[in-house]
């Protein structure tokens, strides 16, 4: 039997830093009697060769493409299963385009899906369980045909916070599930590439136990001599021992969700971890710098308490705080989030002709409160231009060199700032 795993992309050959880990993980759960291929449309073309079973994952903005792939393969006689966050939030939409939908984390039901497939008895819906993250097989990275900038590794799932705009807690839960440190290290030892991206939505979590676990993980990572990149929250700077452990382990860039400089915005989005730290943002960034790590700060434009002045304030903050890199988002009401529910109830969602309108989910898709949707989009792109100029990018290169002492990391910071991946 031949199985194809597909990571659908909204347009061909977009840039991808790291491979689709979820598909490689499912491939590791697939028995050896199957012939397996993985196609990541962000870096490769899908040739529509013959397969018996096709498993498709897609983000919201690529949902239409995912459904197109499913339709074509069903016409060729293959069985099609879809999974991932988008279809888990909207299984009744997805089932119109495929044979089965896996809702939630697929590992717990994948062998059941395969057994039903072999017996020609696929069910419409399979409900994955949030299992403890122990004894997980090593993802099948050997199936990726392209070389990525970095390889990704998962050490935990879920997030202890519940931000209004985020689908993580809806999909993976608010309970912070962690893998045993030894199993994480055993997996990383199989990876030849030096650059490692931790895909945890929050590698640290919150509380003393999680801080101690992070330190233990870093102590084990140190001898491996890897360049590490991770997502975390602003509380990462609360404990100097954590910062030192990250730095000693080889952490080079921390992605931090700053989101807004406005207290009312943070309260509305439920970003409680940032409340009370707004005045400390600059000090926290300097503190991370002092430990030899760069900061990629994430900002969301279009919150209810944003005005046209917000864009200017953010640019001034980025410059004053010596932020190394930034990521700008429009506020995006993803299906299944509390944000979508609130904006839909307030009749502020602009496009509801689904699934076709999921294509627009790289644009402004709602009515902002203090500006028009066009003004939000234009001002965001203007702010983006100010942080992608050659001069801005080169200055950040020099700054990151002084912080990390790494030419490769600093070059990556320069390229990221100059190109701004995803835009």
Buried (B, 14 or more C-beta within 10 A) or exposed (E): BBBBBBBBBBEEEBEBBBBBBBBBBBBBBBEEEBEBBBBBBBBBEBEBEEBBBBBBBBBBBBBBBBBBBBBBBBEEEBBBBBBBBBBBBBBEBBBEBBBBBBBBBBBBBBEEBBEBBBEEEBEEEBBBEBEEBEEBBBBBBEBBEEEBBBBBBBBBBBBBBBBBBBBBBBBBBEEBBBBBBEBBBEBBEEBEBBBBBBBBBBBBBBEEEBBBBBBEBBEBBEEBEBBBBBBBBBBBBBBEEBBBBBBBBBBBBBBBBBBBBBEEBBBBBBBEBBEEBBEEBEEBBEBBBEBBBBBBBBBBBBBBBBBEEBBBBBBEBBEEBBBBBBBBBBBBBBBBBBBBEBBBEEEBBBBEEEBEBBBBBBBBBBBBEBBEBEBBBBBBEEBBEBBBEEEBBEBBBEBBBEBBEBEEBBEBBBBBBBEBEEE
